[in-house]
Amino acid sequence: MQIIAKVFEFEISEQELERECAKVSLAEREKCLEGALKRLIDRCLLLYKAMESGIKISDTEYENAIWELLDEEDPLKLWSTSLEQLTPQEMEKLLKQRLMINKYINSIFPQNIPITNAKIKEFYDEQKEYFLKPEQVRCSHILIRNDNEEAKAKAEQIRREIHNADDFTYFCQKYSDCPSNNVCGDLGWFPRGKMIPEIEEVAFSLKVGEISQPFLSPYGYHILMKTGQSEKEYIPFEDIKDSLYARLQQIEKEYKLLRHLAELRKQYASHIV
């Protein structure tokens, strides 16, 4: 096993580095390896500080962490391509080290970093374009599968018998080949770019309550009824203030951690070889 770096008594092997970039394309490999080595060195520095601080992981903490992983992840993914060569003992060691690092980070940074309402509002105003809800429409449809003349004639005949929303609902439930027929053909709300072009073009050209003539898509012939429209608008500040507060707290923690790591790399430069 080739050792490519050492931080105090912690050795970083070529195998560890390869695991970090196991799923990266060849084109990105060199850049990934450079970043991975830096991350592994940072991890060793944090682990050293955790051990220096006397932090330990109890069996209960370890078992709880395992259950949390099983609750949050597909168990099969725990043994991903990048980790499949680890033995159970190596996996346990790696997880305990990560738990120690997390425990250390939580011990040096406050769990709730104060963020003023003014700071949150400033962030909202600066990033406002990200909180723009696009124009959306809601439609229901009747689908007659196939693109032959028989399907076209059937769609046209159905359309001639539809005079209002109640008619549309009746014929949708009776004749539509789309599984949405059990919810009156409802396609839900969608913005531009999320629906197939044929439906999008008709949906955004109709008025609310208007019913289209039959038109063809790769799925067959559709009859569309527009049931709603919302203009583009910014998400109100009050609606997302709490989530922005949580995001800003996370940003502050990440910034403090980066500063802390820079200080550790400088302080312990002679122990990184």
ABEGO torsion letter per residue (X at the ends): XBBABBBEABBBBAAAAAAAAAABBAAAAAAAAAAAAAAAAAAAAAAAAAAAAGBBBBAAAAAAAAAAAAAABBAAAABBAAAAABBAAAAAAAAAAAAAAAAAAAAABBABBBBBAAAAAAAAAAAAAAABBBBBBBBBBBBBBEABAAAAAAAAAAAAABABAAAAAAAAAAABABAAAAAGGBAEBBBBGABBAAAAAAAAABBBGBBBBBBBBAAEBBBBBBABBBBBBBBBAAAAAAAAAAAAAAAAAAAAAAAAAAAAAAAAAAABX
